[in-house]
Structure formats: structure tokens, C-alpha cells
């Protein structure tokens, strides 16, 4: 008898290995498909085509992959459920008699149906449990009443404060704050659509959270209102060249960073009087409300520049071209975007002097959403999507683009 049980346990283990291997191939197929889709969505059709035929990947994506995914996943889940339920109950060909080894010794993989991996019950225990079924049935009504009351309490709590506790990881629609006047990062077109690296990151993150492009709404935000729109719930997240600082982190929760940029200086073409940050002494430097970039110059490095206030960096660049200021200093990604649309009128010095970590702003306390977004950002760099997007938007500007996963700050 024990030999039969051992052979049967071996058969079960073999089945589990078979399905584990099948699922691993299925996941590899998904990874390749996501990589190809990200490249194609980023406009790099040639690279997407090369990735499509890459022999290092076990399968090749095709247009009907999504339907294939769902069918294969459903079949795996359905079969695994049947096996696990039978093992747990001691039924059918998967039955386990008294005295057998504990089921935990051949625990199913973590992707299997919930409820697997429990210890086998003896025949006497199963009979006792079957005898308790009638009592369980009688108690069902009482349990249902308490469950209904609990649900009512939760419903009231959600209606009273749901806006404060809901995570972006659980939403089916997202409102995302972005810049609308920064070329290469967030720029609103004449048709009302938004384009740029930050916008593409927003679409990527939303898609991995299960929110389709049609369910994403962009809202333009200025530097001095990013914390406020997160606090009052006007937006669900902010992806708008949002540098992580201790002061801001006290008011909101930051995921990321999704990019580490460096502060640089934009000057007029032909201006030889400014070669580095120290040369800004006595020069007119643009000061954008809500930005910390000017502080890096005048406060941290004590360079006595003359500050000229502005509402946005697009206004700063217009003032630079119009000789209203002598320099604009901020993150190199912002400056690179403006340099691409204002050449040959302006140039970037390429003399970086700080590290600025761009984070994704979330409502304070959304740790679940923060952790989910961090996993997505890691994937974005590992599958090459980040590199593709960065090259697409800033590849024409001569400066170093970081393409490795930035070290995360941790969710708080």
C-alpha cells in the first residue's frame, strides 16, 4: 500500500514539475512580448523587429498573443485547482491514505491555486469534518449576518474616507499630473494630447497597473502645486520632473526614482562668459516658483546670482532667448528638451554639479501603490523600455543618459 502511495506522490510531483516548467515558458513568452510591445510603443520599430526574432528568447510574440496568454493561463489554473483540491481533500486518483508523508513535503509552486500545500488529513479527521458539515451549514446564516454587518461598516468607512485610503494599485482609472510646457518630458500639443518621456513613463506605469491608455487622464501641473494636487485628490499621481527631497517626502509618498538627472546650465549660444556654476556670480539667473534648482546655486553653493522670477521653465527659456536672463539652471533632462527645440539659439554647458532623483509622487501613505510602482520601474529598466524611451526623446542631445536602474528610496 505504501509503495502505491509513494508512486502516486511521485506522479503528483512530476505533474507539478511539468506545470511549473510550462508556466515558466509561459512567463518567458510574456516577458519577451512586453519587451517587444514597449519598443514598438516607443516608436523604435526596427529594434522591436530585432527583438521579435531574438533567438535568445524561447518563443516569438505574435498578434494573437494576448488571447493565447489568457487561454493558456486559464487551462493551467483550472487543472492546478482540480489537482490541489483533490489532494487537500484526499479524493480520487490523488487520494492520500493514512500514514502518508505530509503534503508540505511536495508543496506546490507559489503560482498554484490558493489552498494547496496543506497537511493531509487522516481518514478519521475527514469523517469528523464531514460530520461537522451540518453544524457548519447551520452556522452559515449567522456568519453571513456578521459578514453583512462587517461589509456595511467597511462600506461606510470607504464612503467617509475612501478617497484618503484608496491606492493607485487598485484603481481602474488614473488622473496623472504632468508638465505641459517642457519639450521631451511633458508637452501639450495643439490637439490637447501630451507627449514626452514623463508622459510615456506614466502610460507605462498605468498599463502595468492594469489601467488602459483610454482610462488615463493627464492634468497639467506647475512646480509649485504638485504637493497640493496630491493632497486634495485632484490627481492620483504626479510624474512631472519631481525631484525627491526630504521636505517634499514629508508631505507625500515618493515611488522611484525613475531617473537620476543632474543639474546643469543653459546659456545663449556664443556666450563665453559662463563656463561653470561659479561663473553665474553677478549674472541674471531664472528662478521658477516651486523649484529647488535656484537654491542649489545661490544657497548651497553661495553663488551670488541675481534671481529673476518666472512661473515655468518655458518662460525662463523664452527670457533667455530674449535676453531677459543670462542663464537657466535646472535638471539636464529639462534643459536637453529645450535645447532640441531652440537650437542654435541656446546650448547646454554639460557641466553637471548635482544629482536630482525624479520620483513619482503619490498621496501620503500609499505604500501599496508605491511598492507596486517600484516593481514596475525595475521592470522598465530591465526589459530595455527605459533606455528606448530615453534615446527616443534625448538621443539627439550630446550628454550622458543613464540607462541603469536607479537605487530606490524606499516607500514611506
The 8 nearest C-alpha neighbors of each residue, nearest first, counted from 0:
[[1, 3, 2, 4, 5, 96, 6, 99],
 [0, 2, 4, 3, 5, 99, 98, 6],
 [3, 1, 5, 0, 4, 6, 7, 8],
 [4, 2, 6, 0, 1, 5, 7, 8],
 [5, 3, 7, 1, 2, 6, 8, 0],
 [4, 6, 8, 2, 7, 3, 1, 9],
 [7, 5, 9, 3, 4, 8, 2, 10],
 [6, 8, 10, 4, 9, 5, 3, 11],
 [9, 7, 11, 5, 10, 6, 4, 12],
 [10, 8, 6, 12, 7, 11, 13, 5],
 [9, 11, 7, 13, 8, 12, 6, 14],
 [12, 10, 14, 8, 13, 9, 15, 7],
 [11, 13, 9, 15, 14, 10, 8, 16],
 [14, 12, 10, 16, 11, 15, 17, 9],
 [13, 15, 11, 17, 12, 16, 10, 18],
 [14, 16, 12, 18, 17, 13, 19, 11],
 [17, 15, 19, 13, 14, 18, 20, 12],
 [16, 18, 14, 20, 15, 19, 13, 21],
 [17, 19, 21, 15, 20, 16, 22, 14],
 [18, 20, 16, 22, 21, 17, 15, 23],
 [21, 19, 23, 17, 18, 22, 16, 24],
 [20, 22, 18, 24, 19, 23, 17, 25],
 [21, 23, 25, 19, 24, 20, 18, 26],
 [22, 24, 26, 20, 25, 21, 27, 19],
 [25, 23, 27, 21, 22, 26, 28, 20],
 [24, 26, 22, 28, 23, 27, 21, 29],
 [25, 27, 29, 23, 28, 24, 22, 30],
 [28, 26, 24, 30, 29, 25, 23, 31],
 [27, 29, 25, 26, 31, 30, 58, 24],
 [30, 28, 26, 32, 27, 31, 33, 25],
 [31, 29, 27, 33, 32, 28, 26, 34],
 [30, 32, 34, 28, 29, 33, 35, 27],
 [31, 33, 29, 35, 34, 60, 30, 36],
 [34, 32, 36, 30, 31, 35, 37, 29],
 [35, 33, 31, 37, 32, 36, 382, 30],
 [34, 36, 47, 32, 38, 37, 33, 39],
 [35, 37, 39, 33, 38, 34, 40, 32],
 [38, 36, 40, 34, 39, 35, 384, 41],
 [39, 37, 41, 47, 35, 43, 36, 40],
 [38, 40, 36, 42, 44, 41, 43, 37],
 [41, 39, 37, 42, 38, 36, 43, 44],
 [40, 42, 38, 39, 43, 388, 37, 387],
 [41, 43, 39, 40, 44, 38, 391, 388],
 [44, 42, 38, 39, 46, 45, 41, 47],
 [45, 43, 47, 39, 46, 42, 48, 38],
 [46, 44, 48, 47, 43, 49, 39, 50],
 [47, 45, 49, 48, 44, 43, 50, 38],
 [46, 48, 44, 50, 35, 38, 45, 49],
 [47, 49, 51, 45, 46, 50, 44, 52],
 [48, 50, 46, 51, 52, 47, 53, 45],
 [51, 49, 53, 47, 52, 48, 46, 35],
 [50, 52, 48, 49, 53, 47, 59, 35],
 [51, 53, 50, 49, 54, 59, 48, 56],
 [52, 54, 50, 55, 51, 56, 49, 59],
 [55, 53, 56, 52, 57, 58, 50, 59],
 [54, 56, 53, 57, 52, 58, 50, 31],
 [57, 55, 54, 58, 53, 31, 59, 27],
 [58, 56, 55, 28, 27, 59, 54, 24],
 [59, 57, 28, 56, 60, 27, 31, 24],
 [58, 60, 51, 61, 52, 28, 57, 56],
 [61, 59, 32, 64, 51, 58, 62, 31],
 [60, 62, 64, 63, 59, 32, 51, 65],
 [63, 61, 64, 60, 65, 66, 67, 32],
 [62, 64, 61, 65, 66, 67, 60, 68],
 [63, 65, 67, 61, 66, 62, 68, 60],
 [64, 66, 68, 67, 63, 69, 62, 70],
 [67, 65, 69, 68, 64, 63, 70, 71],
 [66, 68, 64, 70, 65, 69, 71, 63],
 [69, 67, 65, 71, 66, 70, 64, 72],
 [68, 70, 72, 66, 67, 71, 73, 65],
 [69, 71, 73, 67, 72, 68, 74, 66],
 [72, 70, 74, 68, 73, 69, 67, 75],
 [71, 73, 69, 75, 74, 70, 68, 76],
 [72, 74, 70, 76, 71, 75, 77, 69],
 [73, 75, 77, 71, 72, 76, 78, 70],
 [76, 74, 72, 78, 73, 77, 79, 71],
 [77, 75, 79, 73, 74, 78, 80, 72],
 [76, 78, 74, 80, 79, 75, 73, 81],
 [79, 77, 81, 80, 75, 76, 74, 82],
 [78, 80, 76, 82, 81, 77, 83, 75],
 [81, 79, 77, 83, 112, 78, 82, 84],
 [80, 82, 78, 84, 79, 83, 85, 77],
 [83, 81, 79, 85, 80, 84, 86, 78],
 [84, 82, 86, 80, 115, 85, 81, 79],
 [83, 85, 87, 81, 86, 82, 80, 88],
 [86, 84, 90, 88, 82, 83, 87, 89],
 [87, 85, 83, 89, 84, 93, 88, 94],
 [86, 88, 84, 85, 89, 83, 119, 117],
 [89, 87, 85, 90, 86, 84, 94, 120],
 [88, 90, 94, 86, 95, 87, 85, 93],
 [91, 89, 94, 85, 88, 93, 86, 92],
 [92, 90, 93, 94, 85, 89, 86, 88],
 [91, 93, 94, 90, 85, 7, 89, 95],
 [92, 94, 91, 86, 85, 90, 95, 89],
 [95, 93, 89, 90, 91, 92, 86, 96],
 [94, 96, 89, 99, 93, 4, 97, 86],
 [95, 97, 99, 98, 94, 121, 122, 89],
 [98, 96, 121, 99, 122, 95, 120, 119],
 [97, 99, 96, 100, 121, 1, 95, 101],
 [100, 98, 97, 96, 101, 95, 4, 1],
 [99, 101, 102, 98, 104, 119, 103, 95],
 [102, 100, 118, 103, 119, 104, 99, 105],
 [101, 103, 118, 104, 105, 119, 116, 117],
 [102, 104, 106, 116, 105, 101, 118, 117],
 [103, 105, 102, 106, 101, 100, 116, 118],
 [106, 104, 103, 102, 107, 12, 116, 101],
 [105, 107, 103, 116, 104, 102, 108, 115],
 [106, 108, 116, 111, 105, 109, 115, 15],
 [107, 109, 110, 111, 106, 19, 15, 16],
 [110, 108, 111, 107, 112, 106, 113, 115],
 [111, 109, 108, 112, 107, 113, 19, 76],
 [112, 110, 109, 108, 107, 79, 113, 76],
 [111, 113, 80, 114, 79, 115, 110, 76],
 [114, 112, 115, 111, 80, 110, 83, 116],
 [113, 115, 112, 116, 117, 83, 84, 87],
 [116, 114, 83, 117, 113, 112, 107, 87],
 [115, 117, 106, 103, 102, 107, 114, 118],
 [118, 116, 115, 102, 103, 119, 87, 114],
 [117, 119, 102, 101, 103, 120, 116, 87],
 [120, 118, 102, 101, 87, 117, 121, 95],
 [121, 119, 124, 125, 118, 122, 89, 88],
 [120, 122, 124, 97, 123, 125, 119, 96],
 [123, 121, 125, 124, 126, 97, 120, 96],
 [124, 122, 126, 125, 121, 127, 120, 128],
 [123, 125, 127, 121, 126, 122, 120, 128],
 [124, 126, 128, 122, 127, 123, 129, 121],
 [127, 125, 129, 123, 128, 124, 130, 122],
 [126, 128, 124, 130, 125, 129, 123, 131],
 [127, 129, 131, 125, 130, 126, 124, 132],
 [130, 128, 126, 132, 131, 127, 125, 133],
 [131, 129, 127, 128, 132, 126, 133, 134],
 [130, 132, 128, 134, 129, 133, 135, 127],
 [133, 131, 135, 129, 134, 130, 136, 128],
 [132, 134, 136, 135, 131, 137, 130, 129],
 [135, 133, 137, 131, 136, 132, 138, 130],
 [134, 136, 132, 138, 133, 137, 131, 139],
 [135, 137, 133, 139, 134, 138, 132, 140],
 [138, 136, 134, 135, 139, 133, 140, 141],
 [139, 137, 135, 141, 136, 140, 142, 134],
 [138, 140, 142, 136, 141, 137, 143, 135],
 [141, 139, 143, 142, 138, 144, 137, 136],
 [142, 140, 144, 138, 143, 139, 145, 137],
 [141, 143, 139, 145, 140, 144, 146, 138],
 [142, 144, 146, 140, 141, 145, 139, 147],
 [143, 145, 147, 141, 146, 142, 148, 140],
 [144, 146, 148, 142, 147, 143, 149, 141],
 [147, 145, 143, 149, 144, 148, 142, 150],
 [146, 148, 150, 144, 145, 149, 143, 151],
 [149, 147, 151, 145, 150, 146, 144, 152],
 [150, 148, 146, 152, 151, 147, 145, 153],
 [149, 151, 147, 153, 148, 152, 154, 146],
 [150, 152, 154, 148, 149, 153, 147, 155],
 [151, 153, 149, 155, 150, 154, 156, 148],
 [154, 152, 156, 150, 151, 155, 157, 149],
 [155, 153, 151, 157, 156, 152, 150, 158],
 [156, 154, 158, 152, 153, 157, 159, 151],
 [157, 155, 153, 159, 154, 158, 160, 152],
 [156, 158, 161, 154, 160, 159, 155, 153],
 [159, 157, 155, 156, 161, 160, 154, 162],
 [160, 158, 156, 157, 155, 161, 162, 154],
 [159, 161, 157, 163, 162, 158, 156, 164],
 [162, 160, 157, 164, 163, 158, 165, 159],
 [161, 163, 160, 164, 165, 232, 157, 158],
 [162, 164, 161, 160, 165, 362, 232, 166],
 [163, 165, 161, 162, 166, 160, 365, 157],
 [166, 164, 161, 162, 163, 167, 169, 365],
 [167, 165, 168, 368, 169, 365, 164, 367],
 [166, 168, 368, 170, 169, 235, 165, 173],
 [167, 169, 368, 166, 170, 208, 371, 367],
 [170, 168, 167, 166, 171, 165, 208, 368],
 [171, 169, 167, 172, 168, 173, 166, 210],
 [170, 172, 210, 169, 173, 209, 214, 211],
 [173, 171, 214, 170, 215, 210, 174, 216],
 [172, 174, 215, 235, 175, 216, 214, 170],
 [173, 175, 216, 234, 235, 217, 215, 176],
 [176, 174, 217, 236, 237, 234, 235, 218],
 [175, 177, 237, 218, 220, 219, 217, 238],
 [178, 176, 239, 219, 238, 220, 185, 218],
 [177, 179, 185, 219, 239, 220, 180, 181],
 [178, 180, 186, 187, 185, 219, 181, 177],
 [181, 179, 186, 178, 313, 185, 182, 187],
 [180, 182, 185, 186, 184, 179, 178, 183],
 [183, 181, 336, 186, 184, 337, 185, 180],
 [182, 184, 195, 336, 392, 196, 185, 181],
 [185, 183, 195, 196, 197, 182, 181, 186],
 [184, 186, 195, 178, 179, 181, 194, 197],
 [187, 185, 179, 180, 181, 182, 194, 193],
 [186, 188, 193, 179, 192, 191, 194, 180],
 [189, 187, 191, 190, 192, 193, 186, 194],
 [188, 190, 191, 187, 192, 193, 186, 179],
 [189, 191, 188, 192, 187, 193, 194, 186],
 [192, 190, 188, 189, 187, 193, 186, 179],
 [191, 193, 188, 187, 190, 194, 189, 186],
 [194, 192, 187, 186, 188, 185, 191, 198],
 [195, 193, 186, 185, 198, 187, 192, 184],
 [196, 194, 184, 183, 185, 198, 197, 199],
 [195, 197, 184, 199, 198, 183, 200, 388],
 [198, 196, 184, 200, 199, 195, 185, 238],
 [197, 199, 201, 195, 196, 200, 194, 185],
 [198, 200, 202, 196, 201, 197, 203, 195],
 [201, 199, 203, 197, 198, 202, 204, 196],
 [200, 202, 198, 204, 199, 203, 205, 197],
 [201, 203, 199, 205, 200, 204, 206, 198],
 [202, 204, 200, 206, 201, 205, 199, 207],
 [205, 203, 207, 201, 206, 202, 200, 208],
 [206, 204, 208, 210, 202, 207, 203, 201],
 [207, 205, 210, 209, 203, 208, 204, 211],
 [206, 208, 204, 209, 205, 203, 375, 210],
 [209, 207, 205, 206, 210, 168, 204, 371],
 [208, 210, 206, 207, 211, 205, 171, 170],
 [211, 209, 206, 205, 171, 208, 172, 214],
 [212, 210, 214, 213, 206, 209, 215, 205],
 [211, 213, 215, 214, 202, 210, 206, 205],
 [214, 212, 211, 215, 216, 210, 172, 173],
 [213, 215, 172, 211, 212, 210, 216, 173],
 [216, 214, 173, 212, 213, 172, 174, 217],
 [217, 215, 174, 175, 173, 214, 218, 213],
 [218, 216, 175, 174, 176, 215, 177, 219],
 [217, 219, 176, 175, 177, 220, 216, 174],
 [218, 220, 177, 178, 179, 176, 217, 221],
 [221, 219, 178, 176, 177, 218, 225, 224],
 [222, 220, 223, 224, 225, 178, 219, 311],
 [221, 223, 289, 224, 225, 290, 220, 288],
 [289, 222, 224, 221, 288, 225, 290, 226],
 [225, 223, 227, 221, 222, 226, 228, 220],
 [226, 224, 227, 228, 222, 223, 220, 229],
 [227, 225, 229, 224, 228, 230, 251, 250],
 [226, 228, 230, 224, 229, 225, 231, 223],
 [229, 227, 233, 231, 230, 225, 226, 234],
 [230, 228, 232, 226, 227, 362, 231, 234],
 [229, 231, 227, 228, 232, 362, 226, 363],
 [230, 232, 228, 229, 233, 227, 234, 226],
 [233, 231, 229, 234, 230, 228, 235, 162],
 [234, 232, 228, 231, 229, 235, 174, 230],
 [235, 233, 174, 232, 175, 236, 229, 228],
 [236, 234, 174, 175, 173, 232, 361, 229],
 [235, 237, 361, 175, 360, 234, 176, 238],
 [236, 238, 176, 360, 175, 359, 239, 177],
 [239, 237, 359, 177, 197, 176, 240, 241],
 [238, 240, 177, 241, 178, 237, 197, 176],
 [241, 239, 357, 242, 238, 197, 358, 184],
 [240, 242, 357, 239, 358, 243, 238, 359],
 [243, 241, 357, 356, 355, 358, 240, 244],
 [242, 244, 356, 358, 357, 241, 247, 248],
 [243, 245, 247, 246, 248, 242, 356, 249],
 [246, 244, 248, 247, 249, 243, 250, 242],
 [247, 245, 249, 244, 248, 250, 243, 251],
 [246, 248, 249, 244, 250, 245, 251, 243],
 [249, 247, 245, 251, 250, 246, 252, 244],
 [250, 248, 247, 246, 251, 245, 252, 363],
 [251, 249, 248, 247, 363, 226, 252, 246],
 [252, 250, 363, 248, 362, 249, 361, 247],
 [253, 251, 363, 361, 362, 248, 411, 360],
 [252, 254, 360, 359, 358, 361, 255, 251],
 [255, 253, 369, 359, 358, 373, 256, 372],
 [256, 254, 257, 358, 407, 373, 359, 253],
 [255, 257, 358, 357, 258, 356, 407, 254],
 [256, 258, 255, 357, 358, 376, 405, 259],
 [257, 259, 357, 256, 356, 260, 405, 358],
 [260, 258, 356, 355, 357, 354, 405, 256],
 [259, 261, 355, 354, 330, 258, 356, 331],
 [262, 260, 354, 353, 330, 355, 351, 331],
 [261, 263, 330, 329, 353, 351, 331, 352],
 [262, 264, 351, 331, 328, 329, 350, 330],
 [265, 263, 328, 348, 327, 347, 266, 329],
 [264, 266, 347, 327, 326, 346, 328, 348],
 [267, 265, 326, 345, 346, 268, 347, 264],
 [268, 266, 345, 270, 344, 346, 269, 320],
 [267, 269, 345, 344, 346, 270, 266, 343],
 [268, 270, 271, 267, 345, 266, 346, 344],
 [271, 269, 272, 268, 267, 273, 266, 274],
 [272, 270, 273, 269, 274, 268, 267, 266],
 [271, 273, 270, 274, 278, 279, 269, 275],
 [274, 272, 278, 271, 275, 279, 270, 266],
 [273, 275, 278, 272, 348, 271, 276, 350],
 [276, 274, 277, 278, 273, 350, 348, 279],
 [275, 277, 278, 279, 296, 274, 264, 273],
 [278, 276, 279, 275, 280, 302, 274, 273],
 [277, 279, 273, 280, 276, 275, 274, 272],
 [280, 278, 282, 277, 276, 304, 281, 273],
 [281, 279, 304, 303, 278, 302, 282, 277],
 [280, 282, 304, 303, 305, 279, 283, 278],
 [283, 281, 279, 304, 280, 305, 325, 284],
 [282, 284, 305, 324, 325, 306, 304, 307],
 [285, 283, 306, 326, 305, 307, 327, 324],
 [284, 286, 307, 327, 306, 315, 308, 324],
 [287, 285, 308, 307, 306, 293, 309, 284],
 [288, 286, 309, 310, 290, 311, 308, 289],
 [287, 289, 290, 310, 223, 286, 309, 222],
 [223, 288, 290, 222, 287, 291, 224, 221],
 [291, 289, 288, 287, 292, 222, 223, 293],
 [290, 292, 294, 293, 289, 295, 287, 288],
 [291, 293, 329, 295, 294, 290, 328, 296],
 [294, 292, 296, 295, 291, 286, 297, 328],
 [293, 295, 298, 296, 297, 291, 292, 299],
 [296, 294, 299, 292, 293, 298, 297, 300],
 [297, 295, 300, 294, 293, 302, 298, 299],
 [296, 298, 301, 302, 294, 303, 300, 295],
 [299, 297, 301, 294, 300, 296, 295, 302],
 [298, 300, 295, 301, 296, 297, 294, 302],
 [301, 299, 296, 302, 298, 297, 295, 277],
 [300, 302, 297, 298, 299, 303, 296, 295],
 [301, 303, 297, 280, 300, 296, 304, 277],
 [304, 302, 280, 297, 281, 301, 305, 279],
 [303, 305, 280, 281, 282, 279, 302, 283],
 [306, 304, 283, 284, 282, 281, 307, 303],
 [307, 305, 284, 286, 285, 283, 304, 308],
 [306, 308, 285, 286, 284, 283, 305, 309],
 [309, 307, 286, 287, 285, 306, 310, 288],
 [310, 308, 287, 311, 286, 315, 314, 288],
 [309, 311, 287, 288, 314, 308, 312, 221],
 [312, 310, 314, 313, 287, 309, 315, 221],
 [313, 311, 315, 314, 316, 287, 310, 181],
 [312, 314, 316, 315, 311, 180, 317, 181],
 [313, 315, 317, 312, 311, 316, 318, 309],
 [316, 314, 312, 318, 313, 317, 285, 319],
 [315, 317, 319, 313, 318, 314, 312, 320],
 [316, 318, 314, 320, 319, 315, 321, 313],
 [317, 319, 323, 321, 315, 316, 320, 324],
 [320, 318, 316, 324, 322, 321, 317, 323],
 [319, 321, 317, 322, 318, 316, 267, 344],
 [320, 322, 318, 319, 323, 317, 324, 316],
 [323, 321, 319, 324, 320, 318, 325, 317],
 [322, 324, 318, 321, 319, 325, 320, 283],
 [325, 323, 283, 319, 322, 318, 326, 284],
 [324, 326, 283, 319, 282, 284, 266, 322],
 [327, 325, 266, 284, 265, 324, 328, 319],
 [326, 328, 265, 285, 264, 284, 315, 329],
 [329, 327, 264, 263, 265, 326, 292, 262],
 [328, 330, 262, 292, 263, 331, 264, 327],
 [331, 329, 262, 261, 333, 332, 263, 260],
 [330, 332, 334, 333, 263, 262, 261, 335],
 [333, 331, 335, 334, 330, 336, 260, 393],
 [334, 332, 336, 331, 330, 335, 337, 181],
 [333, 335, 331, 337, 336, 332, 338, 330],
 [336, 334, 338, 332, 337, 333, 331, 396],
 [335, 337, 183, 182, 333, 334, 339, 338],
 [336, 338, 334, 339, 340, 335, 182, 341],
 [337, 339, 335, 341, 336, 340, 342, 334],
 [338, 340, 336, 337, 341, 342, 335, 396],
 [339, 341, 337, 338, 342, 336, 182, 343],
 [342, 340, 338, 344, 339, 337, 345, 343],
 [343, 341, 344, 345, 338, 340, 339, 346],
 [342, 344, 345, 341, 268, 346, 338, 267],
 [343, 345, 342, 268, 341, 267, 320, 346],
 [346, 344, 267, 268, 342, 266, 343, 341],
 [345, 347, 268, 266, 265, 267, 338, 348],
 [346, 348, 265, 349, 264, 266, 334, 345],
 [347, 349, 350, 264, 265, 346, 263, 274],
 [350, 348, 347, 351, 263, 398, 264, 331],
 [349, 351, 348, 263, 275, 352, 264, 276],
 [352, 350, 263, 262, 261, 349, 353, 331],
 [351, 353, 262, 350, 263, 261, 354, 276],
 [354, 352, 261, 262, 351, 355, 295, 263],
 [355, 353, 261, 260, 259, 356, 262, 352],
 [354, 356, 260, 261, 259, 242, 357, 353],
 [357, 355, 259, 242, 256, 243, 258, 358],
 [356, 358, 242, 256, 241, 258, 240, 257],
 [359, 357, 256, 255, 241, 254, 253, 243],
 [360, 358, 254, 238, 253, 237, 255, 361],
 [359, 361, 237, 253, 236, 252, 358, 254],
 [362, 360, 236, 252, 253, 251, 363, 359],
 [361, 363, 251, 229, 252, 365, 230, 364],
 [362, 364, 251, 252, 365, 361, 250, 230],
 [363, 365, 366, 252, 362, 411, 251, 164],
 [366, 364, 368, 367, 166, 363, 362, 369],
 [367, 365, 369, 368, 364, 410, 370, 411],
 [368, 366, 370, 369, 365, 371, 166, 168],
 [367, 369, 168, 371, 167, 366, 365, 166],
 [368, 370, 366, 254, 372, 367, 371, 410],
 [369, 371, 373, 367, 372, 368, 366, 374],
 [370, 372, 368, 374, 369, 373, 367, 375],
 [371, 373, 375, 369, 374, 370, 368, 376],
 [374, 372, 376, 370, 375, 371, 255, 254],
 [375, 373, 377, 371, 372, 376, 378, 370],
 [374, 376, 372, 378, 373, 377, 379, 204],
 [377, 375, 379, 373, 378, 374, 372, 257],
 [378, 376, 374, 379, 375, 380, 381, 373],
 [377, 379, 381, 375, 376, 380, 382, 374],
 [380, 378, 376, 384, 377, 385, 381, 382],
 [381, 379, 385, 383, 378, 377, 382, 404],
 [380, 382, 378, 383, 379, 377, 404, 384],
 [381, 383, 380, 34, 379, 384, 378, 30],
 [384, 382, 380, 386, 385, 381, 387, 379],
 [383, 385, 387, 379, 386, 37, 382, 380],
 [386, 384, 380, 388, 387, 379, 383, 389],
 [387, 385, 389, 402, 383, 388, 384, 390],
 [386, 388, 384, 390, 385, 389, 391, 383],
 [387, 389, 391, 385, 390, 386, 41, 384],
 [390, 388, 386, 391, 392, 387, 393, 385],
 [391, 389, 394, 393, 387, 388, 392, 386],
 [390, 392, 388, 389, 394, 393, 387, 41],
 [391, 393, 183, 389, 390, 394, 388, 196],
 [394, 392, 390, 395, 396, 389, 391, 335],
 [393, 395, 390, 396, 391, 392, 389, 397],
 [394, 396, 393, 397, 339, 392, 390, 391],
 [397, 395, 394, 393, 398, 335, 339, 338],
 [396, 398, 395, 399, 394, 393, 349, 335],
 [399, 397, 396, 400, 349, 335, 331, 394],
 [398, 400, 401, 397, 396, 349, 394, 402],
 [399, 401, 402, 398, 389, 390, 393, 394],
 [400, 402, 403, 399, 259, 258, 260, 386],
 [401, 403, 386, 400, 404, 385, 380, 389],
 [404, 402, 401, 405, 380, 381, 386, 385],
 [403, 405, 380, 377, 406, 402, 381, 257],
 [404, 406, 407, 403, 258, 256, 257, 259],
 [407, 405, 404, 408, 256, 255, 257, 409],
 [408, 406, 255, 409, 256, 405, 373, 254],
 [407, 409, 255, 406, 410, 256, 254, 253],
 [410, 408, 407, 411, 254, 255, 253, 370],
 [411, 409, 366, 369, 254, 253, 370, 408],
 [410, 252, 409, 366, 364, 253, 363, 248]]
